[in-house]
Amino acid sequence: MANIKSAKKRILTSAKKAERNQAVKSSVKTAVKKVRAAVEAGDKAKAQETLKAAETELTRAASKGVLHKNNSSRKVSRLAKAVDAMQ
């Protein structure tokens, strides 16, 4: 454990930030899985609905700095392409 006051504070703040980032990443992964599951099942209406939610999660993660902007855009693009490729 650190002895310096600023180092102690840094440990606490970085732990809090890591926990928040992990929660955001987890919600993004869940949203993406829901879209992929709907595509696999062949349910286009549900896929489009979940795509909209996933796009919101990915954009939010990019704006918070959890994901890089291009990473988020690429994931949204690939999901949208998969949904559009359905019958």
PLY file of the C-alpha trace (Angstrom):
ply
format ascii 1.0
element vertex 87
property float x
property float y
property float z
element edge 86
property int vertex1
property int vertex2
end_header
0.00 0.00 0.00
1.20 3.49 -0.84
2.27 5.92 1.87
1.88 9.17 -0.05
-1.55 10.78 0.10
-1.76 11.49 -3.65
-0.76 7.90 -4.45
-3.48 6.57 -2.15
-6.03 8.79 -3.91
-4.78 7.67 -7.31
-5.26 4.01 -6.33
-8.85 4.69 -5.28
-9.74 6.73 -8.36
-8.15 4.29 -10.79
-10.00 1.38 -9.16
-13.28 3.26 -9.48
-12.57 4.10 -13.12
-11.61 0.50 -13.92
-14.84 -0.76 -12.37
-16.91 1.72 -14.38
-15.06 0.84 -17.61
-15.63 -2.87 -16.98
-19.36 -2.27 -16.51
-19.56 -0.34 -19.79
-17.62 -3.04 -21.68
-19.89 -5.71 -20.24
-23.06 -3.91 -21.36
-21.59 -3.44 -24.84
-20.76 -7.14 -25.12
-24.27 -8.09 -23.97
-25.89 -5.77 -26.53
-23.71 -7.14 -29.35
-24.51 -10.74 -28.33
-28.24 -9.97 -28.47
-27.93 -8.67 -32.04
-25.88 -11.67 -33.13
-28.36 -14.06 -31.50
-31.27 -12.40 -33.32
-29.38 -12.65 -36.63
-28.62 -16.34 -36.00
-32.28 -16.98 -35.17
-33.37 -15.24 -38.37
-35.65 -12.75 -36.60
-35.14 -9.56 -38.61
-37.51 -7.37 -36.58
-35.80 -8.27 -33.31
-32.38 -7.89 -34.93
-33.17 -4.36 -36.06
-34.53 -3.47 -32.63
-31.51 -4.83 -30.80
-29.16 -3.23 -33.33
-30.49 0.18 -32.38
-29.84 -0.53 -28.69
-26.37 -1.91 -29.44
-25.49 1.12 -31.53
-26.44 3.38 -28.61
-24.29 1.34 -26.19
-21.30 1.36 -28.55
-21.56 5.10 -29.18
-21.82 5.78 -25.46
-18.76 3.62 -24.77
-16.79 5.52 -27.42
-17.84 8.90 -26.03
-16.71 7.84 -22.54
-13.35 6.72 -23.90
-13.85 3.06 -23.03
-13.67 2.07 -26.71
-11.87 3.90 -29.47
-14.17 5.80 -31.81
-13.11 3.76 -34.85
-13.49 0.48 -32.97
-17.05 1.43 -32.04
-17.88 2.51 -35.59
-16.45 -0.70 -37.03
-18.54 -2.85 -34.70
-21.72 -0.91 -35.52
-20.98 -1.19 -39.23
-20.43 -4.94 -39.10
-23.58 -5.52 -37.05
-25.65 -3.37 -39.43
-24.20 -5.25 -42.40
-25.17 -8.57 -40.80
-28.72 -7.37 -40.13
-29.10 -5.98 -43.65
-27.87 -9.27 -45.16
-30.85 -11.11 -43.67
-33.69 -12.05 -46.05
0 1
1 2
2 3
3 4
4 5
5 6
6 7
7 8
8 9
9 10
10 11
11 12
12 13
13 14
14 15
15 16
16 17
17 18
18 19
19 20
20 21
21 22
22 23
23 24
24 25
25 26
26 27
27 28
28 29
29 30
30 31
31 32
32 33
33 34
34 35
35 36
36 37
37 38
38 39
39 40
40 41
41 42
42 43
43 44
44 45
45 46
46 47
47 48
48 49
49 50
50 51
51 52
52 53
53 54
54 55
55 56
56 57
57 58
58 59
59 60
60 61
61 62
62 63
63 64
64 65
65 66
66 67
67 68
68 69
69 70
70 71
71 72
72 73
73 74
74 75
75 76
76 77
77 78
78 79
79 80
80 81
81 82
82 83
83 84
84 85
85 86
